[in-house]
């Protein structure tokens, strides 16, 4: 074997080793990123569940009956009686 063949063989051996190390490193990074992706998906799902729960709670707290009940109990509000209503007619502006 000549000196140039030995140098070529050594170069190719180094190239194969470096490629193998690159493949192993890439596979390692892929696994790490996949685990991070799974964690993010899990967090997203938990946030979606919480969001849906909050939407249901908001819907329950903002029903007309509940708002009216709180207005009566906490603010002392009531629907006006017939005697409490005063009708004011606007005159002028070209209308008799």
Buried (B, 14 or more C-beta within 10 A) or exposed (E): EEEEEEEEEEEEEEEEEEEEEEEEEEEEEEEEEEEEEEEEEEEEEEEEEEEEEEEEEEEEEEEEEEEEEEEEEEEEEEEEEEEEEEEEEEEEEEEE
